[in-house]
Amino acid sequence: MRAILKLVLAAALIAQALPADALNSRQRNKLEQAQNAFAAAIRWGDFEGAWQMVDPAVRERDPMTELEFARYEQIQVSGYRDLHALVEADGTLVRVIELRVINRHTMAERTQRFRERWRWDEAAKRWWLADTLPDLWEGS
């Protein structure tokens, strides 16, 4: 429960830290909802649910295979912490996340950083993750 509260507070701080003219209140609310939903999906191992938050153009360009989804079953995310965020010139929001990942086979835990890039879709009136899911095997 503390982890969920920390996520909600972190998202609120990010929304407040953004320049006032960068996002309107509706976009800020939708960003907070999207980031909270993505964080919850990753934290609880729902990588197929998290995949649905990835930009459709990215999903089409770089589709995930059943084998790739099966690899995520080999790990457990034990921590998801927001480190900092910034807004790029094109309006893309970048949030740096620290993930704590446990290998289910070895029970070894490691820490890894991941950059989320969020893009506002004016036509759909929603935020999309502009990258694929985190590569939790990078460097292993």
Beta strands, then each sheet from edge to edge (+ up, - down):
strand 1: 75-87
strand 2: 93-103
strand 3: 109-121
strand 4: 126-129
sheet 1: 1+ 2- 3+ 4-
end
